[in-house]
Amino acid sequence: MSIPRPQPKARRSSAYSNWSGYAALGYYRDLPAGFSIYLEPSLAFSRYDEALPAIGIRRSDRTLSGQVTLLNRHIVLSRFTPRLSYTFTKQDSNMALYRFTRSRIEIGLATNF
């Protein structure tokens, strides 16, 4: 009979540990003809604790994002209202590998509880 040995804990590299902050501001408005709009700009920062060993640079990112959501309360599908969202994101980084610009469109359903 053998006694199982405890497995060593996985070590987490400080190069992947980071401090991050996030701020966003949302604005909702009812429009004519049953439409509603929601706007949300946001800003995020990430500062990594140590340099990546393979690259030798300590990573630092800044992400700007803006979201617009539109729905029409007059369109109801079994208690749900369709919504359309567009999100634009631009991430700047001191490492080119982590820089990007992205646009995303989402179609979803919303409801009130």
N, C-alpha and C positions, 0 to 999 in steps of 0.2 A: 504494500500500500504506500503510495507516495503522497506527500503533502504538497499542495500547490504553493508555489512561491509567488509572492506579490510581484506584479510587473512594475518596472520602474516607470515613474511619471515621465510623460513626454515633455521635453524642454521646449519652451517657446523662445524663438529668436527675438532679441530686442530690435532687430532690424524690421520686424513686422509689427511690433508693438507701437501704438501711437496715441496721441492726444488728438481729439477732434472736437469741433464745435459746430453748431448748426443754428441758424436763425431764419425764420420765415415770417411772412406777413400775409394774411389772407383777407380778401375783400369779396363780399357776396352782394349781389344786387338783383332784385326782381325787375324784369323788363316788360314792356307791353307784349300782348298776345300770348301770355303764359310762359314766356322764356325767362330763364334765370342764368346768370353768369357768375362764375367764381374765378378770381385771379389770385395767384400766389407766387410772388417772387421769393427766392431763397438763396442763401449764401452758406457755404460750408468750408471749413478749413480742416486739414489733417497735417500733423507734424509727427514724423516718425522718430523713435528714440535713438536709433543708431543707423549708420550707413549700411547699405546692402553689401555683403562681403564681395560678391562678384563684380560690383560696379564701383564701389568705394564712395558713393554719394549718399548722403542722408536725405531721404525723400520728403518733399513738402508739396501738398496739393491745395488748390483752391477751386471750388466748384460753384458756378453760378447757374441758377435754374429758374425757369419761369413756366407756370402752368396756367392754362385757360380751360375751363370746363363750362360747357353749355348744355342746358336741358330745357325741355318744354313740359310744364306741369299739365298741360291739356292732353298730352299723349300718355295714356295709362294702359299698360299691358298686364292684366291680372295683378294689380297693386304696385306694379313697378313702372318707373319712368325711364326711358332710354336716355343715356347721357353720352356726350362726345367730349373727349379731353385731348388736348395737345400739350406736350411738354417739350421744351427746348432745354438742353443741358450742355454747358461748356465747362470742361475741366482743364485747368492749367496745372502743370506740374514742372518741377525742375528736372524731371526725367522725361524725355520725349516718349518713352514707351507708355506712359500713363496719361498723356494728353489726348483729349478727344472732344468732338462735338457730336451731339446726338439729337435727333428729333424723334418723338414717339407719339403715335396716335392710339388712343384707347376708345373702344366702344363698350359701354357697360350699362348696368341697370342700377337705379337708385330707388329707395323707398323711405318712407317715414315710419317710425315705430311709435 
